[in-house]
């Protein structure tokens, strides 16, 4: 009897519980057992399959999981709070979205983590308002879930951003074009200024004062590089020239190369000062740039002068046979003028007082001496030209130049004798 009595009591309790149960089953937040939970019984096989297909595509495309739960009621909690608590209880991650729907309460929540970059907060609101809520109003429960999945399955940087991105791209292209054009014009202007500055006498500080600071800066860089190249070339030429003409003859060239090296060293020091982190005033910068340019230009001019001089000497050595033949012919021509000049001097003594002839009295004798010295120099030059020896070409140059100088003096002396009568008459008349 006791067992029968206990069973009757249990049945009575269950019956009373059913009598007082609410019409809708209140569902507190809970851990979701699967991606699609239908505790409200609103899905069938086809609608569940539609949600699974859309959610599967979302995960395949974007690696975003969509969790869907349908219950009758959120047990009196706000929809968002219920969804957040369920999300926490289910340990959902940063790429897990949740759609929670209370079918009888007619309430829902759609939670999308901030880490999901395929859709912005504004777009989530649009998705709720324009896709999910209309489906829920029609009791299209699966349609709401499919709309949520499709709304999340969009390329990063959606179409709403496209016009802005295009506009920004156009603006960037225009700005880039303007920048390129400005830089091109600036380069052309600087190139024109540099070309103009290169025509200025760079050894003259007053001439450089008319140039802009930018032109001075460009000119200084160009001039330093130019002189550096000239020094390298001249150093190689100097070694060959010293071997060819000897150290004594090449001493001016050696001095010019050393001066240029010193100027370059000072120029590099000043350039480092100009390019360091300590700024100079415009006046200081102009003064330093002018120093660099003037020193480099003067060194370059000295080098060029010495190079030209040694080019002439080298040309003399190379063309020595022809040069010696020409000088020999000049000796013959001037020697032929000696006898007429002596006769002319005798005529002058008959025509003018000796005091008037003082300036030309010894011209013929001196011309003979000059011609004799020129002949001796040519003889020595021919001997040296016949057997050129490295380091002894300087002797050949000296001999040829001595002969040329002596012949020039002899010609001037004889010309003075020829014009003496006219010169004396002109002096008397004035």
C-alpha positions in Angstrom: 0.0 0.0 0.0 2.9 2.4 0.7 4.2 2.1 -2.8 0.8 2.8 -4.3 0.4 5.8 -2.1 3.8 7.2 -3.1 3.0 6.8 -6.8 -0.3 8.6 -6.4 1.5 11.5 -4.7 4.0 11.8 -7.5 1.3 11.8 -10.2 -0.6 14.5 -8.3 2.6 16.7 -8.2 3.2 16.3 -11.9 -0.4 17.1 -12.7 -0.3 20.3 -10.6 2.9 21.3 -12.3 1.3 20.9 -15.7 -1.6 23.0 -14.6 0.5 26.0 -13.5 3.1 25.7 -16.5 3.1 28.8 -18.8 2.0 28.4 -22.4 5.6 29.3 -23.7 8.6 27.4 -22.4 11.1 30.1 -21.0 14.6 29.2 -22.0 17.5 30.7 -20.0 20.9 31.2 -21.7 22.7 27.9 -22.3 25.6 26.3 -24.1 24.8 25.7 -27.7 25.2 22.0 -28.6 25.5 22.6 -32.4 25.6 25.3 -35.0 21.9 25.1 -35.6 19.7 24.7 -32.4 16.0 24.6 -32.9 14.4 24.4 -29.4 11.3 26.2 -30.8 10.6 23.5 -33.4 10.2 25.9 -36.3 12.6 24.2 -38.7 12.0 21.2 -40.9 14.6 19.2 -42.9 14.6 21.5 -46.0 14.8 24.7 -44.0 17.6 23.3 -41.8 19.4 22.2 -45.0 19.1 25.8 -46.4 20.6 27.3 -43.3 23.4 24.6 -43.3 24.2 25.4 -46.9 24.4 29.2 -46.4 26.4 28.8 -43.2 28.7 26.3 -44.8 29.4 28.6 -47.8 30.1 31.5 -45.4 32.7 29.4 -43.5 34.2 28.2 -46.8 34.5 31.7 -48.2 35.3 33.7 -45.1 36.2 31.3 -42.3 33.3 32.8 -40.3 31.0 30.5 -38.3 27.3 31.4 -38.0 25.5 30.0 -34.9 21.7 29.9 -35.1 19.4 29.3 -32.1 15.6 29.3 -32.0 13.8 29.3 -28.6 10.3 30.2 -27.6 11.3 32.9 -25.1 14.3 34.7 -23.7 12.9 34.2 -20.2 12.3 37.9 -19.7 15.8 39.0 -20.5 16.6 41.6 -23.2 17.5 39.8 -26.4 21.0 41.1 -26.6 21.8 40.2 -23.0 20.4 36.7 -23.6 22.5 36.3 -26.7 25.6 37.6 -25.1 25.2 35.2 -22.2 24.6 32.3 -24.5 27.6 33.3 -26.5 29.8 33.4 -23.4 28.4 30.0 -22.2 29.2 28.5 -25.6 32.8 29.9 -25.7 32.2 31.4 -29.2 35.4 32.9 -30.7 36.3 36.2 -32.5 35.0 34.9 -35.8 31.8 33.3 -34.6 28.6 35.2 -35.3 25.3 34.4 -33.4 21.7 34.8 -34.5 19.3 34.2 -31.5 15.5 34.2 -32.1 12.7 34.0 -29.6 9.8 33.0 -31.8 6.9 33.6 -29.4 8.5 36.7 -27.8 9.0 38.0 -31.3 12.5 39.1 -30.3 15.9 38.5 -31.7 19.6 39.4 -31.5 22.3 39.3 -34.1 25.9 39.5 -32.7 28.9 40.0 -35.0 32.4 40.3 -33.4 34.5 43.3 -34.3 37.2 41.0 -35.7 35.0 40.2 -38.6 36.3 42.6 -41.2 34.0 41.7 -44.1 31.2 43.9 -42.8 31.1 47.2 -40.9 28.8 48.1 -38.0 26.7 50.2 -40.3 26.4 47.3 -42.7 25.4 45.0 -39.9 22.6 47.4 -38.9 21.5 47.5 -42.6 21.5 43.7 -42.7 19.3 43.5 -39.6 16.9 46.1 -40.8 16.6 45.2 -44.4 17.1 41.4 -44.5 16.7 39.7 -41.1 13.8 41.6 -39.6 11.6 41.4 -42.8 12.1 37.6 -42.8 11.2 37.3 -39.1 8.0 39.4 -39.6 6.9 36.8 -42.2 7.8 34.0 -39.8 10.4 33.0 -42.3 12.7 31.7 -39.6 15.2 29.9 -41.9 15.1 32.8 -44.3 16.3 35.1 -41.5 19.2 32.8 -40.8 20.1 32.4 -44.5 20.0 36.2 -44.9 22.4 36.6 -42.0 24.8 34.1 -43.5 24.6 35.7 -47.0 25.0 39.2 -45.5 28.3 38.2 -43.8 29.6 36.4 -46.9 30.7 39.5 -48.8 34.2 40.5 -50.1 36.2 42.7 -47.7 35.7 46.3 -48.6 32.1 46.0 -49.9 30.5 47.7 -52.8 29.5 50.7 -50.6 33.1 51.6 -50.3 33.8 51.2 -54.0 32.8 54.8 -55.1 34.9 56.2 -52.3 37.9 54.1 -53.2 37.5 55.0 -56.8 37.3 58.7 -55.9 40.4 58.4 -53.7 42.2 56.5 -56.4 41.4 59.3 -58.9 42.5 62.0 -56.5 45.7 60.1 -55.7 46.4 59.7 -59.5 45.8 63.4 -60.0 48.1 64.3 -57.1 50.7 62.0 -58.3 50.6 63.5 -61.8 50.9 67.0 -60.4 53.8 65.9 -58.2 55.6 64.3 -61.1 54.9 67.4 -63.3 56.2 69.7 -60.6 59.3 67.6 -60.0 59.9 67.5 -63.7 59.6 71.2 -64.1 61.8 71.7 -61.0 64.5 69.4 -62.5 64.3 71.2 -65.8 64.6 74.6 -64.1 67.5 73.4 -61.9 69.2 71.9 -65.0 68.8 75.2 -66.9 70.2 77.1 -63.9 73.2 74.7 -63.7 73.9 75.0 -67.5 73.8 78.8 -67.1 76.0 78.8 -64.1 78.6 76.6 -65.9 79.1 79.5 -68.4 80.0 81.9 -65.5 83.6 82.5 -64.7 83.7 80.2 -61.6 87.0 81.6 -60.5 85.4 85.1 -59.9 83.4 85.4 -56.7 81.7 88.5 -58.0 80.3 86.6 -61.0 79.0 83.9 -58.7 77.2 86.4 -56.5 74.5 86.7 -59.2 73.6 83.0 -59.0 70.8 81.7 -56.8 71.6 79.6 -53.7 70.2 76.5 -55.4 72.3 77.1 -58.5 75.4 77.5 -56.4 74.7 74.3 -54.6 74.3 72.4 -57.9 77.4 74.1 -59.4 79.5 73.2 -56.4 78.6 69.5 -56.5 79.2 69.4 -60.3 82.5 71.3 -60.1 83.8 69.1 -57.3 83.1 66.0 -59.3 84.5 67.6 -62.4 87.8 68.5 -60.7 88.0 65.1 -59.0 87.9 63.5 -62.4 90.4 66.0 -63.7 92.8 65.2 -60.9 92.5 61.5 -61.5 93.2 62.0 -65.2 96.0 64.5 -64.6 97.7 62.2 -62.0 97.9 59.5 -64.6 99.2 62.0 -67.3 101.7 63.3 -64.8 103.3 59.9 -64.3 103.7 59.5 -68.0 104.9 63.1 -68.5 107.5 62.8 -65.7 108.9 59.6 -67.3 109.0 61.4 -70.7 110.3 64.8 -69.7 111.9 64.4 -66.3 110.9 65.8 -62.9 112.4 69.2 -63.4 110.4 69.9 -66.5 107.2 68.5 -64.9 107.5 70.4 -61.6 104.8 72.9 -62.6 102.5 70.1 -63.5 103.2 68.3 -60.2 102.5 71.5 -58.3 99.2 72.0 -60.1 98.1 68.4 -59.3 99.0 68.8 -55.7 97.2 72.2 -55.5 94.1 70.6 -57.0 94.2 67.7 -54.5 94.4 70.2 -51.6 91.5 72.2 -53.0 89.4 69.0 -53.4 90.2 68.0 -49.8 89.0 71.4 -48.5 86.0 71.2 -50.8 85.0 67.8 -49.4 85.3 69.2 -45.8 83.1 72.1 -46.6 80.5 69.9 -48.3 80.4 67.7 -45.2 79.8 70.8 -43.2 77.0 71.9 -45.5 75.3 68.5 -45.4 75.5 67.8 -41.7 72.7 68.2 -39.2 73.7 71.7 -38.2 72.0 74.3 -40.4 73.8 77.4 -41.7 72.2 80.7 -42.5 71.7 81.6 -46.2 74.6 84.0 -46.1 76.9 81.4 -44.5 75.8 78.8 -47.0 76.4 81.1 -49.9 79.9 82.0 -48.6 80.9 78.4 -48.1 79.5 77.3 -51.5 81.4 80.2 -53.2 84.6 79.1 -51.5 84.2 75.5 -52.8 83.4 76.6 -56.4 86.2 79.2 -56.6 88.9 76.9 -55.2 87.9 74.0 -57.4 87.6 76.2 -60.5 91.1 77.8 -60.0 92.6 74.3 -59.4 90.9 73.1 -62.6 92.1 76.1 -64.6 95.7 75.5 -63.4 95.5 71.8 -64.3 94.1 72.6 -67.7 96.9 75.1 -68.4 99.6 72.6 -67.5 97.9 69.9 -69.5 97.9 72.1 -72.6 101.5 73.1 -72.1 102.6 69.4 -71.9 100.4 68.5 -74.9 102.3 71.1 -76.9 105.6 69.7 -75.7 104.4 66.2 -76.6 103.3 67.4 -80.0 106.7 69.0 -80.4 108.4 65.7 -79.7 106.2 63.7 -82.0 106.6 66.2 -84.8 110.2 67.0 -84.1 111.6 66.0 -87.6 109.1 68.3 -89.4 109.6 71.0 -86.8 113.4 70.9 -87.2 113.2 71.0 -91.0 111.0 74.1 -90.7 113.5 75.8 -88.4 116.4 74.9 -90.7 114.6 76.6 -93.5 114.1 79.7 -91.4 117.9 79.8 -90.6 118.6 79.7 -94.3 116.2 82.5 -95.0 117.5 84.7 -92.2 121.1 84.0 -93.0 120.4 85.2 -96.6 119.3 88.5 -95.1 122.6 89.2 -93.3 124.6 90.6 -96.3 121.7 92.9 -97.4 121.4 94.1 -93.8 125.1 94.9 -93.6 124.9 96.8 -96.8 121.9 98.7 -95.5 123.7 99.6 -92.3 126.5 101.1 -94.4 123.9 103.2 -96.3 122.4 104.3 -93.0 125.8 105.5 -91.7 126.2 107.6 -94.9 122.7 109.1 -94.5 122.4 109.6 -90.7 124.6 110.6 -87.8 125.9 107.7 -85.7 123.9 108.9 -82.7 120.7 108.3 -84.6 121.7 104.7 -85.4 122.5 103.7 -81.8 119.5 101.4 -81.5 120.4 99.3 -84.5 124.2 99.7 -84.6 124.9 96.2 -83.4 121.8 94.5 -84.8 123.5 92.7 -87.6 126.3 91.3 -85.4 123.8 90.2 -82.8 121.6 88.6 -85.4 124.6 86.6 -86.6 125.2 85.4 -83.0 121.5 84.4 -82.7 121.5 82.5 -85.9 124.7 80.7 -84.8 123.1 79.8 -81.5 119.9 78.6 -83.3 122.0 76.4 -85.6 123.8 74.9 -82.6 120.5 74.2 -80.9 119.1 72.6 -84.0 122.1 70.3 -84.2 121.6 69.2 -80.6 117.9 68.8 -81.2 118.5 66.5 -84.2 120.9 64.4 -82.2 118.3 64.0 -79.4 115.4 63.3 -81.8 117.4 60.6 -83.5 117.6 58.5 -80.3 114.8 59.4 -77.9 115.4 58.2 -74.4 112.8 58.2 -71.7 113.4 61.2 -69.4 115.6 63.0 -71.9 112.8 64.4 -74.1 113.1 67.6 -72.0 116.4 68.3 -73.7 114.9 68.0 -77.1 112.1 70.4 -76.1 114.7 72.9 -74.7 116.8 72.7 -77.8 113.9 73.3 -80.2 112.4 76.1 -78.1 115.9 77.7 -77.8 116.3 77.6 -81.6 112.8 79.1 -82.1 113.5 81.9 -79.6 116.9 82.7 -81.2 115.4 82.8 -84.7 112.6 85.1 -83.5 115.2 87.5 -82.0 117.3 87.4 -85.2 114.3 88.2 -87.4 113.3 91.1 -85.1 116.9 92.5 -85.3 117.1 92.4 -89.1 113.6 93.8 -89.4 114.7 96.8 -87.3 117.6 97.4 -89.7 115.2 97.3 -92.7 112.9 99.9 -91.1 115.5 102.1 -89.4 115.5 104.9 -92.1 111.7 105.3 -91.9 111.8 105.1 -88.1 114.4 107.8 -87.9 112.6 110.1 -90.3 109.4 109.6 -88.4 111.1 110.4 -85.1 112.7 113.6 -86.6 109.4 114.7 -88.1 107.5 114.4 -84.8 
